[in-house]
Amino acid sequence: MPDQLISVTGHLCNDYILSIAEYPKLGTSCRVLDRRNYYGGGAANIAVGIAKLGGSSELIAAVGRDYPGSSYERHLKEIGVATRLFATDSQNCSTAFMVNDCDGNQITYFEWGAGELFGTAVAPALSFVHMATGDAAFNVRIAEQAEFATFDPGQDVKYYEADHLESLFASIDILICNNFEVEIMCEKLGWTESDLIAAVPTAILTKGKDGSVLHRNGDAIAIPACPVTLVDPTGAGDAYRAGLLTAYRKGFALPVCCKIGAVTSSFAVEKVGTQTNLPDWTEMEQRYAEHFGTLKKNE
Amino acid sequence: MPDQLISVTGHLCNDYILSIAEYPKLGTSCRVLDRRNYYGGGAANIAVGIAKLGGSSELIAAVGRDYPGSSYERHLKEIGVATRLFATDSQNCSTAFMVNDCDGNQITYFEWGAGELFGTAVAPALSFVHMATGDAAFNVRIAEQAEFATFDPGQDVKYYEADHLESLFASIDILICNNFEVEIMCEKLGWTESDLIAAVPTAILTKGKDGSVLHRNGDAIAIPACPVTLVDPTGAGDAYRAGLLTAYRKGFALPVCCKIGAVTSSFAVEKVGTQTNLPDWTEMEQRYAEHFGTLKKNE
């Protein structure tokens, strides 16, 4: 049903995780003991999560010369994510090279790459859009035109200025963020957490294993997390948003949407990678029933 | 013509060259200013060079889980290189991540990856084979069964033991190596350069911009290099071998083959990358005529 389309704007990224014994000195080389490649980028993770749950998602992202014919392109097609892409031949896709040594240290080489296109890209008018971590000014242009907009600042929160945030908060319907992002945004705006919550119609604050809190009309509803064996927290937030948005678009009440987000997220953390263990609707529904009782549109 | 097939054994490798301002401290990240991906691996470079020159080449290499459906696979198909591959799902293709900073420093993260398969791979019996840089024991098994074999130790020369080298020299028809490799091999064997040259029917010693020397039956014939504007020396040796082998398989006399190698090599150094500026036979023939006079099978 095209009227249920969820557009998601932000990053598509290739994540390379390399394991080495120790970092090489200048002018030398070292052996890579293991390397894993993952499909990443917050917006892509969310769009994939929605599609896996049976929702209709469209990814609006920037891609580089290494995208056409790539396995990432085939992956999105296979999962059924529609795409509206800004493409360039002069850059690669955004790519993160994370290098871990045996002592638990990490260094990251981050290639912004095609992500630069957001700076000049024309923002389309959208019916229902989630703005994931991405370019601040582009997201402002998206939010101004959107009929219904949700927003998470994600890891790019540090690149948002106070006027970006104020402009976004004036346009969006739901803000989704974690404690760390709340802190940074409050600091930039000179606000308290209560000011932030009061600035938007709905605010959902995620707190990792402590669940999430839905703030609406002055009420705060605590949503517990689903207790599972945590293997890798990467992608937990994106899976939460995928569950929440899919459910919201299907007409579920917001507190139920948050629980569906929590259940979806619990799958993501059970395996390494962000798009590797996302549930379909039936799998989500089964685990939902175990933790929250039979799934109903309202409760 | 299948009877003119040239098999090439050794590495297929993905080369990633990253440029950064300065190396990140532990626990931090830095921006990648530019990244270029190149098709590499000595054996793959040579097989591609032969195919570009109109020869018939077959690449015998190890590949990982990232090979099927990759652009490298399409690249080899498009150029017309036949492949006989050892494949694994538990490793990636051999991959080199070279990270250059603004002060001209380089560090390399090298992933041997699928290259490990050579250790247990069954070596096929071949009519005409070039052994490029690769696993020492595997190359010994190849050389023992080959009807006609040529060998270059390349960057893996440090992994060859004296008995590997002695066994290879007893089986091969042509040795091709540079000054650095001669030094390492002589040290391992306790030999002089003359001993090395006397141990094989034909030895071709390449000397970069100073050309190459063909040693055969006690004679030494100097072959000048083609003077061109050098942009990137990477791949020069592989292009030389591609030209030499293609010409030899077509029945050209060895001194002419060496000149064809020199001409082919001169194209490779004019552009960055190893497989990026290889000539077809006509282009090679034109430049040959400019430097060495009209191309003839004997001279």
Chai-1 contact restraints between the chains, C-beta under 6 A:
chainA,res_idxA,chainB,res_idxB,connection_type,confidence,min_distance_angstrom,max_distance_angstrom,comment,restraint_id
A,L18,B,Y109,contact,1.0,0.0,6.0,A-B,restraint_1
A,P24,B,I107,contact,1.0,0.0,6.0,A-B,restraint_2
A,L26,B,N105,contact,1.0,0.0,6.0,A-B,restraint_3
A,S29,B,T108,contact,1.0,0.0,6.0,A-B,restraint_4
A,S29,B,F110,contact,1.0,0.0,6.0,A-B,restraint_5
A,R31,B,F110,contact,1.0,0.0,6.0,A-B,restraint_6
A,V32,B,Y109,contact,1.0,0.0,6.0,A-B,restraint_7
A,V32,B,E111,contact,1.0,0.0,6.0,A-B,restraint_8
A,R35,B,N92,contact,1.0,0.0,6.0,A-B,restraint_9
A,R35,B,E111,contact,1.0,0.0,6.0,A-B,restraint_10
A,N92,B,R35,contact,1.0,0.0,6.0,A-B,restraint_11
A,N105,B,L26,contact,1.0,0.0,6.0,A-B,restraint_12
A,I107,B,P24,contact,1.0,0.0,6.0,A-B,restraint_13
A,T108,B,S29,contact,1.0,0.0,6.0,A-B,restraint_14
A,Y109,B,L18,contact,1.0,0.0,6.0,A-B,restraint_15
A,Y109,B,V32,contact,1.0,0.0,6.0,A-B,restraint_16
A,F110,B,S29,contact,1.0,0.0,6.0,A-B,restraint_17
A,F110,B,R31,contact,1.0,0.0,6.0,A-B,restraint_18
A,E111,B,V32,contact,1.0,0.0,6.0,A-B,restraint_19
A,E111,B,R35,contact,1.0,0.0,6.0,A-B,restraint_20
